[in-house]
Amino acid sequence: MAKNAYPVFSHEYFMHKALVLAEEAFQQDEIPVGAIVVADGKKIIGKGYNQTEKLTDVTAHAEMLALSAASNFLGGKYLKDCTLYVTLEPCLMCAGALAWSQISTVVYGASDAKRGFSLWSPGVLHPKTNLISGVLADEAGQLMKAFFKKLRPG
C-alpha cells in the first residue's frame, strides 16, 4: 500500500493505518481485518489484526485485540473519548464487546453482508456510541476479495 497521503488525524488517515494491519493479516493467511483504537482523536493506544488461525482462538478478531490493548494501555475497561477504526464492519461478538467498552465512536470501512452486526442487531452498540461507515470501503473490500480469491482460486 502506498504511503499514507491523507490529512493527519482524519478518519482516512487512521483507517489507512488499520488497512496496513489488515495487510499484515493477509500476509499471515488470516482474514484481512485490521483495527486501531485512537484516544482523544490523535494517539493510537491499541491495535490488532485478525489472528484466529495463528492463536487457534475464535475470539482473536482484530477489534478484540485492539480493545484489549487499549484497555491495558489506559488501565481501565471503558474507552470513552476513544475511536475504533476497523477495516470491516464488526461482527456481533465484537459489537457486543464494543458496547461493553462504551467506546465513543466506531468507524469501519467495508460492510459485511454475511456476518456484520447490523444484520443481526443494529442497536447492539452503546446508545452513546457514534457509528461511521464506508471510510476507505473500496480499499478494504478489495483486500477482502483478494484474500478469498487467493483462498479459493478458480
Kinemage of the C-alpha trace (Angstrom):
@kinemage 1
@onewidth
@group {chain A} dominant
@subgroup {mainchain}
@vectorlist {calphas} color= white
{ca met a 1} P 0.000 0.000 0.000
{ca ala a 2} L 1.249 3.494 -0.794
{ca lys a 3} L 2.456 5.813 1.912
{ca asn a 4} L -0.367 7.461 3.843
{ca ala a 5} L -1.308 10.607 1.913
{ca tyr a 6} L -4.372 11.536 3.977
{ca pro a 7} L -4.619 14.574 6.244
{ca val a 8} L -3.154 13.816 9.679
{ca phe a 9} L -5.720 12.676 12.258
{ca ser a 10} L -8.538 12.367 9.691
{ca his a 11} L -10.749 9.278 9.561
{ca glu a 12} L -8.976 8.291 6.343
{ca tyr a 13} L -5.568 8.694 7.998
{ca phe a 14} L -6.424 6.280 10.802
{ca met a 15} L -8.292 3.861 8.534
{ca his a 16} L -5.188 3.692 6.362
{ca lys a 17} L -3.250 2.603 9.472
{ca ala a 18} L -5.872 -0.103 10.099
{ca leu a 19} L -5.531 -1.220 6.463
{ca val a 20} L -1.788 -1.688 6.957
{ca leu a 21} L -2.635 -4.081 9.804
{ca ala a 22} L -5.196 -5.839 7.597
{ca glu a 23} L -2.456 -6.385 5.025
{ca glu a 24} L -0.333 -7.942 7.770
{ca ala a 25} L -3.172 -10.377 8.468
{ca phe a 26} L -3.424 -11.109 4.737
{ca gln a 27} L 0.307 -11.936 4.608
{ca gln a 28} L -0.191 -14.352 7.509
{ca asp a 29} L -3.130 -16.087 5.789
{ca glu a 30} L -5.625 -14.597 8.216
{ca ile a 31} L -8.839 -12.908 7.122
{ca pro a 32} L -7.539 -9.391 6.396
{ca val a 33} L -9.077 -7.211 9.066
{ca gly a 34} L -7.134 -4.573 10.961
{ca ala a 35} L -8.208 -2.339 13.823
{ca ile a 36} L -6.808 0.501 15.889
{ca val a 37} L -8.098 2.425 18.886
{ca val a 38} L -7.377 6.143 18.972
{ca ala a 39} L -7.627 8.261 22.120
{ca asp a 40} L -8.510 11.935 22.030
{ca gly a 41} L -8.540 11.930 18.232
{ca lys a 42} L -4.792 11.612 17.829
{ca lys a 43} L -2.995 8.909 19.828
{ca ile a 44} L -3.086 5.234 18.842
{ca ile a 45} L -3.404 3.265 22.084
{ca gly a 46} L -4.355 -0.153 20.767
{ca lys a 47} L -4.085 -2.118 17.572
{ca gly a 48} L -4.727 -5.575 16.265
{ca tyr a 49} L -5.326 -7.704 13.230
{ca asn a 50} L -7.142 -10.998 12.896
{ca gln a 51} L -5.171 -13.846 14.441
{ca thr a 52} L -7.795 -16.564 14.799
{ca glu a 53} L -5.705 -19.118 12.891
{ca lys a 54} L -2.374 -18.233 14.478
{ca leu a 55} L -3.761 -18.290 18.014
{ca thr a 56} L -6.402 -21.005 17.344
{ca asp a 57} L -8.855 -18.719 19.085
{ca val a 58} L -12.203 -17.758 17.562
{ca thr a 59} L -12.230 -14.568 19.640
{ca ala a 60} L -8.902 -13.284 18.272
{ca his a 61} L -10.572 -10.767 15.961
{ca ala a 62} L -8.795 -7.517 15.166
{ca glu a 63} L -11.288 -5.488 17.189
{ca met a 64} L -10.992 -7.683 20.286
{ca leu a 65} L -7.204 -7.500 20.242
{ca ala a 66} L -7.252 -3.727 19.736
{ca leu a 67} L -9.782 -3.255 22.571
{ca ser a 68} L -7.683 -5.364 24.948
{ca ala a 69} L -4.532 -3.434 24.076
{ca ala a 70} L -6.296 -0.086 24.556
{ca ser a 71} L -7.792 -1.132 27.889
{ca asn a 72} L -4.388 -2.309 29.075
{ca phe a 73} L -2.844 0.994 27.972
{ca leu a 74} L -5.452 3.020 29.845
{ca gly a 75} L -5.597 0.709 32.848
{ca gly a 76} L -9.389 0.513 32.657
{ca lys a 77} L -12.157 -1.209 30.756
{ca tyr a 78} L -14.033 1.844 29.480
{ca leu a 79} L -12.916 3.531 26.276
{ca lys a 80} L -14.794 6.798 26.477
{ca asp a 81} L -13.234 9.514 24.299
{ca cys a 82} L -11.801 6.777 22.072
{ca thr a 83} L -12.498 5.770 18.489
{ca leu a 84} L -12.152 2.321 16.966
{ca tyr a 85} L -11.121 2.197 13.308
{ca val a 86} L -11.697 -1.211 11.744
{ca thr a 87} L -11.477 -2.191 8.088
{ca leu a 88} L -14.580 -4.420 8.124
{ca glu a 89} L -17.918 -3.981 9.864
{ca pro a 90} L -17.653 -5.688 13.262
{ca cys a 91} L -19.389 -9.000 13.860
{ca leu a 92} L -21.957 -9.368 16.616
{ca met a 93} L -19.358 -10.622 19.128
{ca cys a 94} L -17.108 -7.622 18.523
{ca ala a 95} L -20.023 -5.195 18.548
{ca gly a 96} L -21.049 -6.572 21.942
{ca ala a 97} L -17.535 -6.016 23.278
{ca leu a 98} L -17.575 -2.506 21.833
{ca ala a 99} L -20.859 -1.840 23.643
{ca trp a 100} L -19.406 -3.010 26.962
{ca ser a 101} L -16.335 -0.814 26.429
{ca gln a 102} L -18.576 2.245 25.997
{ca ile a 103} L -16.335 3.382 23.146
{ca ser a 104} L -17.313 6.810 21.840
{ca thr a 105} L -17.074 6.158 18.100
{ca val a 106} L -16.774 3.185 15.766
{ca val a 107} L -15.552 3.840 12.227
{ca tyr a 108} L -15.498 0.969 9.769
{ca gly a 109} L -14.565 0.549 6.145
{ca ala a 110} L -16.362 -2.193 4.221
{ca ser a 111} L -19.752 -3.559 5.218
{ca asp a 112} L -20.000 -7.262 5.984
{ca ala a 113} L -23.070 -8.591 4.195
{ca lys a 114} L -22.733 -12.045 5.787
{ca arg a 115} L -21.611 -11.506 9.374
{ca gly a 116} L -21.839 -7.785 10.151
{ca phe a 117} L -23.559 -6.844 13.400
{ca ser a 118} L -26.067 -4.610 11.609
{ca leu a 119} L -27.664 -7.704 10.053
{ca trp a 120} L -28.415 -9.214 13.438
{ca ser a 121} L -28.734 -6.430 15.948
{ca pro a 122} L -28.129 -2.892 14.685
{ca gly a 123} L -28.817 -1.472 18.163
{ca val a 124} L -26.188 -3.567 19.969
{ca leu a 125} L -23.663 -0.723 20.328
{ca his a 126} L -23.788 1.513 23.395
{ca pro a 127} L -26.500 4.171 22.952
{ca lys a 128} L -23.915 6.974 23.078
{ca thr a 129} L -21.578 5.368 20.515
{ca asn a 130} L -21.358 7.190 17.185
{ca leu a 131} L -21.154 4.960 14.115
{ca ile a 132} L -19.465 5.959 10.851
{ca ser a 133} L -19.293 3.534 7.945
{ca gly a 134} L -17.739 3.439 4.500
{ca val a 135} L -14.363 5.062 5.240
{ca leu a 136} L -11.934 3.657 2.634
{ca ala a 137} L -14.526 0.947 1.986
{ca asp a 138} L -13.265 0.249 -1.542
{ca glu a 139} L -9.719 -0.407 -0.351
{ca ala a 140} L -10.903 -2.652 2.477
{ca gly a 141} L -13.303 -4.506 0.193
{ca gln a 142} L -10.635 -5.100 -2.440
{ca leu a 143} L -8.319 -6.603 0.162
{ca met a 144} L -11.072 -8.968 1.328
{ca lys a 145} L -11.846 -10.011 -2.266
{ca ala a 146} L -8.158 -10.646 -2.964
{ca phe a 147} L -7.895 -12.802 0.153
{ca phe a 148} L -10.854 -15.001 -0.723
{ca lys a 149} L -9.727 -15.250 -4.337
{ca lys a 150} L -6.330 -16.471 -3.075
{ca leu a 151} L -8.081 -18.877 -0.695
{ca arg a 152} L -10.406 -20.275 -3.368
{ca pro a 153} L -8.640 -19.955 -6.736
{ca gly a 154} L -10.517 -20.631 -9.918
